[in-house]
Amino acid sequence: MAVVTDEDEVYTHLGGIFLHGPEKDGWPPNSQPRVLRVRHTDPGAVVTVDMPNRVVETGASSMAVPSVELVVSADMGNKFWLRKVNLTVAMGKGTVRTNGHANLIMLIPQAKNLFPEYRLMLEGEHRQDLIDA
């Protein structure tokens, strides 16, 4: 059974973490991709991160053209932000799929800066269920 249970949880947590990016040094990253779209499954939800414009959009209606698109289950996304999943290994196994030509691996160092923020966000919302997943 999925731990992330609905679209609102995806937008609040997995989309919300990108709102912390502009507060960190080196954000937005100078490397590619510049626009990242994450299509979550189980439950289905779309988060688009337009890094140059520092905009996070939720839902499928975003007009931003992604440099790269990730397709990942919401539970796998939660585990990634908690440092429980190695993105490179998950892509190799096919549990995370990518579309686009931009080098997603270049974003990982900047994403790692947000790992502590994600845990703090969940702790602040008393979401031990997501932390323990």
C-alpha positions in Angstrom: 0.0 0.0 0.0 1.3 3.5 -0.9 2.4 5.7 1.9 1.8 8.9 -0.1 -1.9 8.6 -0.4 -3.2 11.5 -2.5 -2.3 14.2 -5.0 -2.3 16.9 -2.3 0.4 15.1 -0.3 2.5 15.0 -3.5 2.1 18.7 -4.0 2.6 19.6 -0.4 5.7 17.5 0.2 7.3 16.4 -3.0 6.5 19.7 -4.7 6.9 21.8 -1.6 10.6 20.8 -1.1 11.5 22.7 -4.3 10.2 25.9 -2.7 13.1 25.6 -0.3 15.6 25.6 -3.1 15.8 29.4 -3.6 16.8 29.7 0.0 19.9 27.6 -0.5 23.3 28.6 -2.0 23.8 27.6 -5.6 20.1 27.6 -6.4 19.0 27.6 -9.1 21.8 25.4 -10.4 23.8 26.7 -13.4 23.8 23.3 -14.9 21.1 21.5 -17.0 18.3 20.8 -16.7 16.8 24.2 -16.4 13.1 23.1 -16.3 12.4 19.8 -14.5 9.1 18.0 -14.7 8.4 15.2 -12.3 5.4 13.0 -13.1 4.5 11.1 -10.0 2.5 7.8 -10.1 0.6 6.2 -7.3 -1.0 8.8 -6.9 -0.7 10.6 -10.1 0.5 14.2 -9.8 2.8 16.5 -11.8 5.3 19.0 -10.4 7.2 21.4 -12.8 10.2 23.3 -11.5 11.2 26.2 -13.7 14.6 26.9 -12.1 15.6 30.1 -14.0 12.3 31.8 -13.0 12.2 30.2 -9.5 8.7 28.9 -10.1 7.2 25.6 -8.9 3.9 24.6 -10.6 1.7 21.8 -9.7 -0.7 20.0 -12.0 -0.6 19.0 -15.6 -1.4 22.5 -16.9 2.1 24.0 -16.7 3.1 25.6 -20.0 6.9 25.4 -19.1 8.8 23.2 -21.6 10.8 20.7 -19.5 14.5 20.0 -20.3 14.0 16.7 -18.6 11.1 14.7 -17.2 11.2 12.2 -14.4 8.6 9.5 -14.0 8.6 8.1 -10.5 6.2 6.7 -7.9 5.4 9.2 -5.1 6.7 6.7 -2.5 10.0 6.4 -4.4 10.2 10.2 -4.6 9.6 10.4 -0.8 12.4 7.9 -0.3 14.8 9.8 -2.5 14.3 13.0 -0.5 15.0 11.0 2.7 18.3 9.7 1.2 16.9 6.1 1.1 17.2 5.8 -2.7 20.2 6.4 -5.0 18.7 8.1 -8.1 21.4 6.7 -10.4 20.8 3.1 -9.3 17.0 3.6 -9.5 17.3 4.9 -13.1 19.5 1.9 -13.9 16.8 -0.5 -12.5 14.0 1.3 -14.3 12.1 2.3 -11.1 12.8 5.9 -12.1 12.5 6.8 -15.8 13.7 9.9 -17.6 12.7 11.6 -20.8 14.8 14.4 -22.3 18.4 15.2 -23.2 19.5 17.3 -20.2 21.8 15.7 -17.7 19.7 15.0 -14.6 22.8 13.8 -12.7 24.1 17.4 -12.6 21.2 18.3 -10.3 21.9 15.7 -7.6 24.5 17.8 -5.7 22.0 20.6 -5.4 19.2 18.2 -4.5 21.3 16.8 -1.6 21.4 20.3 -0.1 17.6 19.9 0.3 17.6 16.5 2.0 17.7 17.9 5.5 15.0 20.4 4.7 12.7 17.6 3.5 13.1 15.7 6.7 12.5 18.9 8.8 9.4 19.7 6.8 8.0 16.2 7.5 8.9 16.4 11.1 7.3 19.8 11.4 4.1 18.3 10.0 4.3 15.3 12.3 4.6 12.9 9.3 6.5 10.1 10.9 4.7 7.7 8.6 6.4 9.3 5.6 9.8 9.4 7.4 9.6 5.7 8.3 8.5 4.6 4.9 
